[in-house]
Amino acid sequence: EQYRNEITEKLEKENKTPHFILESNGTFYQEGANKTYRHKFEKNSDRYNLILLLGKRKGYVSTENLMEELGVSDKTKVRKLIGAIRKIVVEKMKLPGNSIFENDKVSGYRASNIKLK
């Protein structure tokens, strides 16, 4: 909890959002964080593919496009994937859940500062 508060306070002072890195092997972490605050996604899992997909795009991606590209049949599945990834960001990386994705009811979702390696 203290680590999360320190990081959040530092980011707010610098008026920055955290930069996340997704490596090709599935390792996901905040740039500059120690290894304790990393998560390993199974490569080609829906969560991995969602981060990869949004990381490649610069703007919003509609929920319908995400459904099509991920091969899922309903919007609830996309929302659950987003929620699961946000939970990892909160619990494993000790950062605010909204620091990874932005969403808009009309436009869909977009990633905040994801680098792909």
Secondary structure, 3 states (H helix, E strand, C coil): CHHHHHHHHHHHHHCCCCCEEECCCCEEEECCCCHHHEEECCCCCHHHHHHHHHHHCCCCECHHHHHHHHCCCCHHHHHHHHHHHHHHHHHCCCCCHHHCEEEECCCEEEECCEEEC
